Amino acid sequence: MPYTITRTKPNEGQWIFQTTGDLPAISSPAPKLEHLFDHQGQPFNPELCIGKSVMICTVPSLPTPTCFACFEAFNQQAASLGDNILVLMISNDKIEDLQKGYQQLQNKEGVTLSSNIKILSAFGENCRFGSDYGVQFSGDPRVEQLEESSEAHKSCLNRAKNLVNLGWFARSALVISPEGRVVHTEMVHELTQQPNYAACVAAASKASQEYQASLKTQQESTSAASSASSAASSSTAGFETTPASASQPNARLQDLKRQYDLSTSNQAQEPEIEQQSDPKRPRANAATLLNSSASKGLQKTESSQNSETNTTIEPHTGKKKSKSKL
């Protein structure tokens, strides 16, 4: 639902504006910060917000007294917040008006611009920041507390309409967490007032601390998981090598058995060979023993043939008488 924004000043009555919509809901994803420009007309890089809490302060126009005071307050806060928090001052000023306001800031004595604060403009057809964040003025404004027929009323109403035509923003403060979610919002319903800086800074600091703590926890978990994985790998490697080492003797025995079986098979195919009585004597191979056996058999045969005789007994003498068959 749109916000009702007032601007109340003496002799100017009360100007009443309506915004285009609501501020983003708490815990919702923050709308993208696209098509924003700095005072030099350079595009803003949204990647600067990565890993940081982002404080956003929207203002009607930088070169105005109240907006200038708002910037000084946020600038002082930004200087003490550290690098984990970024402050964005966003208006819908034209680049020349933004440059004018920036120059006034630089020329003011005692003001040092913090590196953590960016002054940006959403002016341009492609930028939807005002409508996405619900801070842009729209519709027909009204002027009250002045007589409608008076010149003052007519003048103030025309000026109010001009602000709507310029696309001015309402004054608001938001905080986006490093994860990109809205964690704090405040709409300032009276333009002459300023937001609660302390509440905004507290929300940004808390979001940043929680994010850093979450990162630390994730790193510790990752480190622990990596250590456990390494230990498991080492343990598994030890169990894998032990059976391999233990199986080597079994493999050796199986190899010896195969050699023994092969030797036994070869011996079974050879003729029987007398076992040697002398264990120290080298064992002859099968061919040598076969040749030796054949030679002895031949010699024995020849000896038998040469010595073979017929033996008879003479009847008158009783003496043996041999007669060779050959």
Backbone as numpy.savetxt, mean C-alpha at the origin, in Angstrom:
# Nx Ny Nz CAx CAy CAz Cx Cy Cz
-31.05 21.51 3.68 -31.90 22.71 3.68 -31.02 23.95 3.68
-31.30 24.94 2.85 -30.48 26.15 2.78 -30.43 26.89 4.11
-29.31 27.58 4.30 -29.14 28.39 5.50 -29.66 29.81 5.24
-30.10 30.42 6.31 -30.45 31.84 6.26 -29.31 32.63 6.87
-28.76 33.53 6.08 -27.61 34.32 6.51 -28.03 35.79 6.57
-27.64 36.44 7.63 -27.99 37.87 7.78 -26.73 38.72 7.83
-26.94 39.96 7.48 -25.89 40.97 7.60 -26.56 42.20 8.23
-26.19 42.47 9.45 -26.86 43.54 10.19 -25.88 44.65 10.53
-26.20 45.86 10.07 -25.37 47.02 10.37 -26.28 48.23 10.66
-25.80 49.15 11.50 -26.60 50.36 11.77 -26.83 51.15 10.49
-28.01 51.69 10.37 -28.41 52.53 9.23 -28.50 51.77 7.91
-28.24 50.47 7.93 -28.34 49.69 6.70 -29.34 48.55 6.86
-29.92 48.46 8.04 -30.92 47.43 8.28 -30.30 46.03 8.33
-31.14 45.08 8.09 -30.70 43.67 8.10 -30.92 43.05 6.73
-29.81 42.62 6.15 -29.88 41.97 4.86 -30.03 40.46 5.10
-30.89 39.86 4.33 -31.16 38.43 4.53 -30.90 37.68 3.22
-30.03 36.67 3.35 -29.65 35.86 2.19 -30.00 34.39 2.45
-30.08 33.66 1.35 -30.23 32.21 1.41 -29.04 31.56 0.71
-28.58 30.45 1.26 -27.48 29.72 0.61 -28.05 28.68 -0.35
-27.18 28.12 -1.15 -27.61 27.13 -2.14 -27.96 25.80 -1.51
-27.49 25.54 -0.31 -27.77 24.25 0.33 -27.13 24.16 1.71
-26.94 22.93 2.17 -26.35 22.68 3.48 -24.84 22.46 3.36
-24.17 22.61 4.48 -22.78 22.19 4.58 -22.74 20.66 4.53
-21.65 20.09 4.08 -21.55 18.62 4.04 -21.79 18.01 5.43
-22.40 16.86 5.45 -22.71 16.18 6.72 -21.43 15.66 7.37
-21.44 15.61 8.69 -20.31 15.06 9.44 -20.11 13.59 9.06
-18.87 13.20 8.88 -18.44 11.84 8.51 -18.65 11.52 7.03
-19.24 12.44 6.28 -19.42 12.19 4.85 -18.13 12.52 4.10
-17.93 11.92 2.92 -16.75 12.27 2.13 -16.81 13.74 1.71
-15.69 14.42 1.84 -15.65 15.84 1.48 -15.71 16.00 -0.03
-16.50 16.96 -0.54 -16.49 17.24 -1.98 -15.08 17.62 -2.45
-14.82 17.35 -3.70 -13.49 17.60 -4.26 -13.16 19.10 -4.29
-11.90 19.39 -4.06 -11.42 20.78 -4.12 -10.79 21.01 -5.50
-11.64 21.19 -6.47 -11.18 21.32 -7.86 -11.44 22.72 -8.40
-10.60 23.10 -9.39 -10.76 24.36 -10.13 -10.66 25.59 -9.22
-9.81 25.51 -8.23 -9.52 26.66 -7.37 -8.21 27.31 -7.83
-8.09 28.63 -7.61 -6.91 29.37 -8.05 -6.37 30.23 -6.91
-5.05 30.42 -6.92 -4.44 31.29 -5.91 -4.42 32.73 -6.40
-3.80 33.62 -5.64 -3.82 35.05 -5.96 -3.03 35.38 -7.23
-2.22 34.43 -7.67 -1.46 34.65 -8.91 -2.16 34.00 -10.11
-3.33 33.45 -9.90 -4.06 32.81 -10.98 -3.60 31.39 -11.27
-2.76 30.81 -10.37 -2.26 29.45 -10.57 -3.23 28.44 -9.96
-3.46 27.32 -10.64 -4.39 26.31 -10.11 -3.89 25.73 -8.80
-4.80 25.49 -7.91 -4.47 24.85 -6.64 -4.35 23.35 -6.86
-3.31 22.76 -6.26 -3.08 21.32 -6.40 -3.71 20.58 -5.21
-4.79 19.82 -5.44 -5.46 19.12 -4.34 -4.57 18.09 -3.65
-3.50 17.65 -4.32 -2.61 16.66 -3.71 -1.88 17.21 -2.48
-1.89 18.54 -2.33 -1.30 19.13 -1.13 -2.07 18.73 0.13
-3.30 18.28 -0.03 -4.14 17.92 1.12 -3.93 16.48 1.56
-3.23 15.69 0.77 -3.07 14.27 1.08 -2.31 14.09 2.40
-2.87 13.30 3.29 -2.22 13.01 4.57 -2.27 14.14 5.57
-3.11 15.15 5.32 -3.19 16.29 6.22 -4.64 16.58 6.62
-4.77 17.18 7.80 -6.07 17.75 8.16 -6.19 19.10 7.45
-7.35 19.37 6.88 -7.55 20.60 6.11 -8.62 21.45 6.78
-8.22 22.64 7.19 -9.19 23.61 7.74 -9.59 24.55 6.61
-10.89 24.65 6.35 -11.40 25.52 5.30 -12.22 26.64 5.93
-11.88 27.85 5.57 -12.66 29.01 6.00 -13.18 29.71 4.76
-14.49 29.73 4.58 -15.06 30.45 3.45 -15.43 31.86 3.90
-15.17 32.82 3.03 -15.43 34.23 3.35 -16.14 34.88 2.17
-16.94 35.93 2.44 -17.63 36.63 1.35 -16.66 37.27 0.37
-15.69 38.02 0.88 -14.71 38.67 0.01 -13.50 39.06 0.86
-12.31 38.73 0.39 -11.11 38.95 1.20 -10.87 40.43 1.53
-10.96 41.35 0.56 -10.65 42.75 0.88 -11.80 43.48 1.58
-12.27 42.88 2.68 -13.29 43.53 3.53 -12.81 43.43 4.97
-13.20 44.32 5.86 -12.67 44.35 7.23 -12.86 43.04 8.00
-14.06 42.49 7.96 -14.32 41.28 8.75 -13.56 40.08 8.18
-13.52 39.97 6.85 -12.78 38.87 6.22 -11.28 39.01 6.47
-10.80 40.25 6.50 -9.39 40.48 6.76 -9.05 40.02 8.18
-9.91 40.33 9.14 -9.70 39.90 10.52 -9.76 38.39 10.65
-10.63 37.78 9.86 -10.75 36.33 9.86 -9.46 35.69 9.36
-8.90 36.28 8.30 -7.65 35.75 7.77 -6.53 35.87 8.81
-6.42 36.98 9.48 -5.35 37.17 10.46 -5.43 36.11 11.57
-6.65 35.81 12.01 -6.81 34.82 13.06 -6.39 33.43 12.59
-6.82 33.05 11.39 -6.43 31.74 10.87 -4.94 31.68 10.54
-4.38 32.79 10.11 -2.96 32.83 9.80 -2.12 32.58 11.05
-2.52 33.17 12.17 -1.81 32.95 13.42 -1.94 31.49 13.87
-3.11 30.92 13.71 -3.30 29.52 14.08 -2.45 28.60 13.20
-2.41 28.90 11.90 -1.67 28.04 10.95 -0.19 28.00 11.27
0.35 29.11 11.75 1.79 29.17 12.04 2.18 28.22 13.16
1.24 27.89 14.05 1.55 27.05 15.20 1.03 25.62 15.08
0.38 25.31 13.97 -0.24 23.99 13.84 0.69 22.91 13.31
1.76 23.28 12.65 2.67 22.28 12.10 2.32 21.91 10.68
3.15 21.06 10.09 3.01 20.72 8.67 1.89 19.74 8.39
1.31 19.14 9.43 0.26 18.15 9.21 -1.13 18.76 9.06
-1.21 20.09 9.14 -2.50 20.78 9.00 -2.36 21.90 7.97
-3.30 21.94 7.04 -3.31 22.95 5.98 -4.56 23.81 6.13
-4.39 25.13 5.98 -5.50 26.07 6.10 -5.79 26.69 4.74
-7.06 26.63 4.33 -7.48 27.21 3.05 -8.51 28.30 3.29
-8.19 29.52 2.84 -9.15 30.63 2.88 -9.74 30.75 1.47
-11.04 30.52 1.34 -11.65 30.45 0.01 -12.80 31.46 -0.10
-12.72 32.25 -1.13 -13.80 33.19 -1.46 -14.18 32.98 -2.92
-15.12 33.79 -3.37 -15.48 33.73 -4.79 -15.06 35.02 -5.48
-13.97 35.61 -4.96 -13.46 36.85 -5.55 -12.87 36.61 -6.92
-12.95 37.64 -7.75 -12.20 37.61 -9.00 -10.72 37.68 -8.67
-9.89 37.27 -9.61 -8.46 37.21 -9.35 -7.91 38.58 -8.97
-8.39 39.64 -9.63 -7.88 40.98 -9.32 -8.26 41.41 -7.90
-9.45 41.01 -7.45 -9.85 41.34 -6.07 -9.05 40.51 -5.06
-8.77 39.26 -5.43 -7.96 38.42 -4.55 -6.54 38.96 -4.44
-5.99 39.42 -5.55 -4.66 40.01 -5.53 -4.63 41.27 -4.66
-5.68 42.06 -4.74 -5.77 43.27 -3.93 -5.76 42.94 -2.44
-6.57 41.95 -2.06 -6.61 41.55 -0.66 -5.28 40.97 -0.19
-4.65 40.17 -1.05 -3.35 39.57 -0.69 -2.30 40.65 -0.50
-2.32 41.65 -1.35 -1.36 42.76 -1.23 -1.56 43.52 0.08
-2.78 43.73 0.46 -3.06 44.40 1.72 -2.50 43.61 2.91
-2.61 42.30 2.82 -2.08 41.46 3.89 -0.56 41.57 3.98
0.09 41.57 2.83 1.55 41.66 2.82 2.04 43.02 3.34
1.28 44.05 3.07 1.71 45.40 3.46 1.39 45.74 4.91
0.57 44.92 5.54 0.21 45.23 6.92 1.36 44.90 7.85
1.68 45.81 8.70 2.79 45.64 9.62 2.46 44.55 10.66
3.44 43.70 10.90 3.29 42.65 11.91 2.62 41.39 11.42
2.26 41.33 10.14 1.63 40.14 9.58 2.63 39.36 8.74
2.89 38.12 9.12 3.76 37.23 8.36 2.93 36.07 7.86
2.90 35.93 6.55 2.07 34.89 5.97 2.67 33.51 6.25
1.87 32.63 6.84 2.33 31.27 7.13 2.35 30.43 5.85
3.31 29.52 5.80 3.41 28.64 4.62 2.30 27.60 4.62
1.59 27.46 5.75 0.53 26.46 5.85 -0.84 27.00 5.45
-0.91 28.24 5.04 -2.19 28.83 4.67 -2.19 29.23 3.19
-3.29 28.92 2.52 -3.43 29.23 1.10 -4.67 30.10 0.92
-4.51 31.18 0.15 -5.63 32.07 -0.16 -6.10 31.73 -1.58
-7.34 31.29 -1.69 -7.82 30.76 -2.95 -9.14 31.39 -3.36
-9.42 31.30 -4.67 -10.68 31.78 -5.22 -11.37 30.65 -5.98
-12.69 30.61 -5.86 -13.49 29.62 -6.58 -14.18 30.25 -7.78
-13.75 31.45 -8.15 -14.40 32.16 -9.23 -14.12 31.45 -10.56
-15.16 31.21 -11.30 -15.02 30.54 -12.59 -16.20 29.64 -12.87
-16.49 29.44 -14.15 -17.67 28.65 -14.53 -17.52 27.18 -14.17
-16.29 26.67 -14.18 -16.09 25.24 -13.96 -16.03 24.85 -12.48
-15.91 25.84 -11.62 -15.78 25.54 -10.19 -17.15 25.40 -9.54
-17.34 24.29 -8.83 -18.60 24.02 -8.16 -18.44 24.04 -6.64
-17.38 24.64 -6.17 -17.13 24.63 -4.73 -18.29 25.24 -3.95
-18.77 26.41 -4.37 -19.83 27.11 -3.64 -21.09 26.28 -3.49
-21.50 25.61 -4.58 -22.72 24.81 -4.52 -22.47 23.46 -3.84
-21.28 22.86 -4.08 -20.97 21.56 -3.46 -20.90 21.66 -1.94
-20.40 22.79 -1.44 -20.29 22.98 0.01 -21.47 23.76 0.58
-22.40 24.18 -0.26 -23.63 24.83 0.20 -23.43 26.20 0.81
-22.40 26.95 0.37 -22.08 28.24 1.01 -22.37 29.44 0.11
-22.74 29.21 -1.13 -22.93 30.33 -2.05 -24.33 30.95 -1.89
-24.35 32.29 -1.98 -25.63 32.98 -1.91 -26.43 32.72 -3.18
-27.75 32.64 -3.03 -28.62 32.44 -4.19 -30.00 33.03 -3.91
-30.79 33.13 -4.94 -32.15 33.63 -4.76 -32.20 35.15 -4.58
-33.32 35.62 -4.16 -33.54 37.06 -3.98 -33.33 37.43 -2.51
-32.41 38.36 -2.26 -32.20 38.79 -0.86 -33.33 39.73 -0.42
-33.37 39.95 0.87 -34.35 40.87 1.43 -33.62 41.86 2.34
-34.25 43.01 2.51 -33.72 44.02 3.43 -34.83 44.39 4.39
-34.55 44.21 5.67 -35.54 44.53 6.70 -34.97 45.59 7.64
-35.83 46.05 8.51 -35.50 47.09 9.49 -35.28 48.46 8.85
-35.68 48.58 7.61 -35.68 49.86 6.92 -37.04 50.02 6.24
-37.50 51.25 6.17 -38.77 51.51 5.50 -38.63 51.24 4.02
-39.50 50.39 3.50 -39.37 49.94 2.11 -39.41 51.09 1.12
-40.10 52.15 1.42 -40.21 53.27 0.47 -39.03 54.23 0.56
-38.11 53.98 1.51 -37.00 54.90 1.68 -35.90 54.61 0.68
-35.10 55.67 0.42 -33.96 55.52 -0.47 -32.92 54.57 0.13
-32.82 54.60 1.44 -31.86 53.71 2.09 -32.21 52.24 1.85
-33.49 51.96 1.93 -33.92 50.57 1.68 -33.62 50.16 0.25
-33.96 51.05 -0.67 -33.72 50.76 -2.08 -32.24 50.56 -2.36
-31.39 51.41 -1.79 -29.95 51.31 -2.00 -29.39 50.02 -1.43
-29.80 49.70 -0.21 -29.29 48.47 0.43 -29.77 47.22 -0.31
-31.00 47.23 -0.80 -31.50 46.06 -1.53 -30.72 45.85 -2.82
-30.41 46.92 -3.50 -29.62 46.78 -4.73 -28.21 46.24 -4.44
-27.62 46.71 -3.37 -26.29 46.22 -3.00 -26.33 44.74 -2.62
-27.38 44.34 -1.91 -27.53 42.94 -1.53 -27.69 42.04 -2.76
-28.48 42.52 -3.72 -28.66 41.76 -4.96 -27.34 41.64 -5.71
-26.54 42.67 -5.66 -25.25 42.64 -6.33 -24.33 41.58 -5.73
-24.39 41.44 -4.41 -23.57 40.41 -3.76 -23.99 39.00 -4.20
-25.29 38.82 -4.38 -25.78 37.52 -4.87 -25.31 37.29 -6.29
-25.37 38.33 -7.10 -24.91 38.21 -8.49 -23.41 37.93 -8.57
-22.66 38.46 -7.62 -21.21 38.20 -7.58 -20.90 36.79 -7.08
-21.90 36.13 -6.55 -21.67 34.77 -6.05 -20.95 34.71 -4.73
-21.16 35.70 -3.88 -20.46 35.71 -2.59 -20.79 34.45 -1.79
-19.83 34.12 -0.91 -20.01 32.97 -0.04 -20.40 33.43 1.37
-21.11 32.56 2.06 -21.35 32.77 3.48 -20.06 32.48 4.24
-19.98 32.96 5.46 -18.80 32.70 6.28 -19.00 31.36 7.01
-18.06 30.48 6.82 -18.17 29.15 7.45 -16.79 28.60 7.74
-16.76 27.54 8.54 -15.51 26.85 8.86 -15.76 25.34 8.82
-14.85 24.64 8.18 -14.96 23.18 8.07 -13.60 22.56 8.32
-13.62 21.30 8.72 -12.37 20.53 8.87 -12.55 19.21 8.15
-11.59 18.90 7.31 -11.57 17.63 6.58 -10.41 16.80 7.13
-10.68 15.57 7.48 -9.65 14.70 8.04 -8.66 14.25 6.96
-7.50 13.73 7.34 -6.55 13.22 6.34 -7.13 12.10 5.49
-8.15 11.41 6.00 -8.80 10.36 5.21 -9.81 10.93 4.23
-10.04 12.27 4.25 -10.94 12.90 3.30 -12.39 12.95 3.75
-12.66 12.89 5.06 -14.02 12.96 5.57 -14.22 14.23 6.39
-15.44 14.73 6.35 -15.77 15.96 7.09 -15.91 15.62 8.56
-15.18 16.32 9.42 -15.22 16.03 10.86 -15.69 17.24 11.68
-15.84 18.38 11.03 -16.29 19.57 11.76 -16.89 20.57 10.77
-18.02 21.16 11.12 -18.62 22.21 10.30 -19.21 23.29 11.20
-19.17 24.49 10.69 -19.82 25.61 11.39 -20.24 26.66 10.36
-21.50 27.00 10.38 -22.00 28.07 9.54 -22.20 29.31 10.42
-21.58 30.40 10.02 -21.73 31.66 10.75 -22.95 32.37 10.18
-24.00 32.43 10.92 -25.27 32.95 10.39 -25.31 34.47 10.29
-24.41 35.14 10.96 -24.33 36.59 10.86 -22.97 36.96 10.25
-23.04 37.65 9.09 -21.81 37.93 8.35 -20.82 38.81 9.11
-21.28 39.59 10.03 -20.37 40.47 10.76 -19.64 39.75 11.90
-19.95 38.45 12.11 -19.29 37.68 13.15 -18.27 36.71 12.54
-17.47 36.09 13.42 -16.43 35.19 12.97 -16.67 33.80 13.54
-16.07 32.80 12.91 -16.28 31.43 13.40 -15.54 31.16 14.70
-15.82 30.02 15.29 -15.17 29.57 16.51 -13.83 28.94 16.13
-12.77 29.74 16.21 -11.45 29.25 15.77 -10.95 28.12 16.66
-11.18 28.21 17.96 -10.69 27.19 18.88 -11.30 25.81 18.57
-12.61 25.78 18.29 -13.27 24.51 17.97 -12.74 23.95 16.65
-12.48 24.81 15.70 -11.97 24.38 14.39 -10.57 23.80 14.53
-9.71 24.50 15.28 -8.33 24.03 15.48 -8.32 22.71 16.26
-9.18 22.60 17.26 -9.23 21.37 18.06 -9.64 20.18 17.20
-10.62 20.38 16.32 -11.06 19.29 15.45 -9.97 18.88 14.47
-9.25 19.86 13.93 -8.18 19.56 12.98 -7.03 18.83 13.67
-6.68 19.28 14.87 -5.58 18.64 15.61 -5.93 17.21 15.98
-7.16 16.99 16.44 -7.59 15.65 16.81 -7.56 14.71 15.61
-8.07 15.18 14.48 -8.08 14.34 13.27 -6.66 13.99 12.84
-5.76 14.96 12.95 -4.37 14.71 12.56 -3.71 13.71 13.50
-3.93 13.85 14.79 -3.33 12.93 15.76 -3.86 11.50 15.58
-5.15 11.39 15.35 -5.73 10.05 15.14 -5.18 9.41 13.88
-4.98 10.21 12.86 -4.44 9.68 11.60 -3.00 9.22 11.79
-2.18 10.01 12.49 -0.80 9.62 12.73 -0.73 8.36 13.59
-1.61 8.26 14.58 -1.65 7.06 15.42 -2.05 5.84 14.59
-3.01 6.03 13.68 -3.44 4.94 12.82 -2.31 4.48 11.90
-1.56 5.43 11.36 -0.42 5.08 10.52 0.62 4.27 11.30
0.88 4.70 12.53 1.86 3.99 13.37 1.41 2.57 13.64
0.11 2.40 13.95 -0.42 1.07 14.21 -0.32 0.19 12.97
-0.63 0.74 11.81 -0.53 -0.02 10.57 0.91 -0.43 10.28
1.84 0.48 10.53 3.25 0.16 10.30 3.72 -0.93 11.24
3.29 -0.86 12.51 3.68 -1.90 13.46 3.07 -3.25 13.08
1.81 -3.24 12.64 1.16 -4.47 12.22 1.84 -5.07 11.00
2.19 -4.20 10.05 2.88 -4.67 8.85 4.24 -5.25 9.20
4.96 -4.58 10.10 6.28 -5.05 10.52 6.16 -6.39 11.24
5.15 -6.52 12.12 4.96 -7.78 12.84 4.60 -8.91 11.88
3.73 -8.61 10.93 3.33 -9.63 9.95 4.52 -10.05 9.10
5.37 -9.10 8.74 6.55 -9.41 7.94 7.52 -10.28 8.71
7.70 -9.97 10.01 8.60 -10.76 10.85 8.07 -12.18 11.01
6.75 -12.30 11.23 6.15 -13.62 11.37 6.28 -14.43 10.10
6.11 -13.76 8.96 6.25 -14.45 7.67 7.67 -14.93 7.45
8.66 -14.11 7.83 10.06 -14.49 7.68 10.39 -15.66 8.58
9.87 -15.62 9.82 10.13 -16.71 10.75 9.50 -18.02 10.25
8.30 -17.92 9.72 7.62 -19.11 9.19 8.38 -19.67 8.00
8.91 -18.81 7.15 9.67 -19.26 5.98 10.93 -19.97 6.41
11.63 -19.42 7.42 12.85 -20.03 7.92 12.55 -21.38 8.54
11.47 -21.47 9.32 11.09 -22.73 9.96 10.73 -23.78 8.93
9.98 -23.38 7.93 9.59 -24.31 6.87 10.80 -24.79 6.10
11.74 -23.90 5.85 12.95 -24.28 5.12 13.73 -25.32 5.90
13.78 -25.19 7.24 14.49 -26.14 8.07 13.85 -27.51 8.00
12.51 -27.55 8.04 11.82 -28.83 7.97 11.98 -29.47 6.61
12.13 -28.67 5.57 12.27 -29.23 4.23 13.63 -29.85 4.02
14.68 -29.27 4.61 16.03 -29.78 4.38 16.30 -31.03 5.21
15.66 -31.18 6.37 15.94 -32.31 7.24 15.59 -33.64 6.58
14.37 -33.81 6.00 14.07 -35.08 5.35 14.98 -35.35 4.17
15.38 -34.31 3.45 16.26 -34.51 2.31 17.59 -35.07 2.77
18.12 -34.55 3.88 19.40 -35.03 4.40 19.24 -36.45 4.92
18.13 -36.73 5.61 17.93 -38.04 6.19 17.72 -39.11 5.12
17.24 -38.72 3.95 16.94 -39.69 2.91 18.17 -40.08 2.12
19.29 -39.38 2.31 20.49 -39.69 1.52 21.04 -41.09 1.83
21.12 -41.53 3.13 21.58 -42.90 3.38 20.67 -43.94 2.76
19.37 -43.74 2.81 18.44 -44.68 2.18 18.69 -44.79 0.69
18.94 -43.67 0.08 19.23 -43.68 -1.36 20.51 -44.45 -1.64
21.50 -44.32 -0.77 22.78 -45.04 -0.95 22.58 -46.53 -0.81
21.76 -46.94 0.17 21.49 -48.36 0.36 20.76 -48.94 -0.85
19.80 -48.16 -1.36 19.08 -48.65 -2.54 20.01 -48.80 -3.73
20.97 -47.91 -3.88 21.93 -47.98 -4.98 22.81 -49.21 -4.85
23.27 -49.48 -3.62 24.10 -50.66 -3.38 23.32 -51.93 -3.65
22.03 -51.93 -3.26 21.19 -53.11 -3.50 21.04 -53.37 -4.99
20.83 -52.29 -5.77 20.70 -52.47 -7.22 21.99 -53.05 -7.81
23.14 -52.58 -7.33 24.43 -53.11 -7.82 24.59 -54.59 -7.47
24.13 -54.93 -6.22 24.24 -56.33 -5.77 23.35 -57.23 -6.62
22.10 -56.78 -6.86 21.19 -57.58 -7.67 21.71 -57.77 -9.08
22.31 -56.74 -9.63 22.86 -56.84 -10.99 24.02 -57.82 -11.03
24.86 -57.79 -10.00 26.00 -58.70 -9.95 25.54 -60.13 -9.81
24.51 -60.34 -8.97 23.99 -61.70 -8.76 23.39 -62.24 -10.04
22.72 -61.39 -10.78 22.10 -61.81 -12.04 23.16 -62.22 -13.05
24.25 -61.48 -13.11 25.32 -61.80 -14.06 26.01 -63.11 -13.67
26.18 -63.35 -12.39 26.85 -64.57 -11.95 25.99 -65.79 -12.24
24.68 -65.63 -12.17 23.78 -66.76 -12.43 23.86 -67.23 -13.86
24.22 -66.35 -14.77 24.31 -66.70 -16.19 25.66 -67.34 -16.54
26.66 -67.27 -15.67 27.99 -67.82 -15.93 28.08 -69.26 -15.41
28.99 -70.13 -15.95 29.19 -71.49 -15.42 29.67 -71.43 -14.00
29.44 -72.57 -13.26 29.88 -72.59 -11.90 31.39 -72.50 -11.84
31.88 -71.76 -10.92 33.32 -71.55 -10.76 33.67 -71.89 -9.33
34.72 -72.67 -9.16 35.13 -73.06 -7.83 35.50 -71.84 -7.03
35.06 -71.84 -5.77 35.45 -70.76 -4.89 36.92 -70.91 -4.55
37.56 -69.81 -4.51 38.98 -69.82 -4.20 39.17 -70.04 -2.71
40.11 -70.93 -2.38 40.37 -71.22 -0.98 41.17 -70.13 -0.31
41.94 -69.43 -1.13 42.78 -68.37 -0.56 42.06 -67.03 -0.70
41.60 -66.43 0.42 40.86 -65.16 0.29 41.74 -64.01 -0.14
43.05 -64.16 0.03 43.94 -63.07 -0.35 44.24 -63.08 -1.84
43.99 -64.20 -2.44 44.29 -64.31 -3.87 43.25 -63.56 -4.68
43.68 -62.75 -5.63 42.72 -62.00 -6.44 41.79 -62.93 -7.19
40.54 -62.53 -7.23 39.54 -63.35 -7.90 39.60 -63.13 -9.40
39.70 -64.26 -10.15 39.77 -64.14 -11.60 38.40 -63.89 -12.16
38.39 -63.25 -13.30 37.09 -63.01 -13.92 36.55 -64.27 -14.55
35.31 -64.28 -14.99 34.63 -65.48 -15.47 35.28 -66.06 -16.70
35.74 -65.21 -17.63 36.33 -65.69 -18.88 37.63 -66.45 -18.62
38.44 -65.91 -17.72 39.73 -66.56 -17.42 39.50 -67.91 -16.79
38.56 -67.99 -15.84 38.28 -69.26 -15.17 37.71 -70.28 -16.15
36.87 -69.85 -17.07 36.31 -70.79 -18.05 37.40 -71.36 -18.93
38.33 -70.53 -19.39 39.44 -70.99 -20.24 40.32 -71.98 -19.48
40.55 -71.68 -18.21 41.39 -72.57 -17.40 40.73 -73.90 -17.20
39.40 -73.87 -16.94 38.66 -75.12 -16.73 38.65 -75.96 -17.98
38.47 -75.33 -19.13 38.45 -76.07 -20.39 39.80 -76.70 -20.67
40.86 -75.98 -20.35 42.23 -76.50 -20.59 42.49 -77.70 -19.72
42.09 -77.63 -18.46 42.29 -78.77 -17.56 41.50 -79.97 -18.02
40.30 -79.74 -18.50 39.46 -80.87 -18.97 40.09 -81.57 -20.15
40.69 -80.77 -21.06 41.32 -81.36 -22.24 42.52 -82.19 -21.85
43.31 -81.65 -20.91 44.50 -82.40 -20.47 44.09 -83.71 -19.82
43.04 -83.67 -19.03 42.57 -84.88 -18.34 42.11 -85.93 -19.34
41.44 -85.46 -20.39 40.94 -86.40 -21.41 42.08 -87.10 -22.11
43.09 -86.30 -22.49 44.25 -86.87 -23.19 44.98 -87.88 -22.31
45.10 -87.56 -21.01 45.81 -88.46 -20.09 45.07 -89.77 -19.93
43.74 -89.68 -19.91 42.94 -90.89 -19.76 43.09 -91.81 -20.97
43.11 -91.18 -22.15 43.23 -91.95 -23.37 44.59 -92.62 -23.49
45.61 -91.94 -23.07 46.98 -92.50 -23.19 47.22 -93.61 -22.19
46.52 -93.52 -21.08 46.80 -94.52 -20.03 45.77 -95.63 -19.96
44.80 -95.61 -20.85 43.73 -96.61 -20.78 44.25 -97.97 -21.27
44.10 -99.07 -20.51 44.58 -100.43 -20.83 43.56 -101.46 -20.36
43.76 -102.72 -20.95 42.98 -103.87 -20.49 43.84 -104.72 -19.60
43.35 -105.06 -18.43 44.13 -105.85 -17.48 43.53 -107.26 -17.37
44.43 -108.28 -17.56 44.01 -109.70 -17.43 44.97 -110.44 -16.53
44.56 -111.68 -16.06 45.43 -112.51 -15.19 45.76 -113.79 -15.94
47.06 -114.02 -16.01 47.47 -115.25 -16.72 47.10 -116.45 -15.86
46.51 -117.44 -16.50 46.06 -118.60 -15.72 47.19 -119.44 -15.15
48.34 -119.59 -15.86 49.36 -120.50 -15.41 50.30 -119.84 -14.42
50.37 -118.51 -14.43 51.32 -117.84 -13.52 50.61 -117.09 -12.43
49.36 -116.69 -12.69 48.61 -115.86 -11.71 49.04 -114.43 -11.70
49.80 -113.95 -12.73 50.26 -112.57 -12.82 49.33 -111.77 -13.69
49.30 -110.45 -13.32 48.49 -109.55 -14.09 49.20 -109.18 -15.35
48.41 -109.01 -16.44 48.99 -108.64 -17.71 48.16 -107.57 -18.33
48.80 -106.43 -18.59 48.09 -105.26 -19.17 48.31 -105.18 -20.63
47.22 -104.74 -21.33 47.32 -104.58 -22.76 46.62 -103.29 -23.16
47.33 -102.49 -23.77 46.78 -101.19 -24.18 45.84 -101.37 -25.33
44.71 -100.58 -25.28 43.74 -100.61 -26.37 44.31 -99.96 -27.60
45.29 -99.09 -27.40 45.85 -98.41 -28.54 46.89 -99.29 -29.18
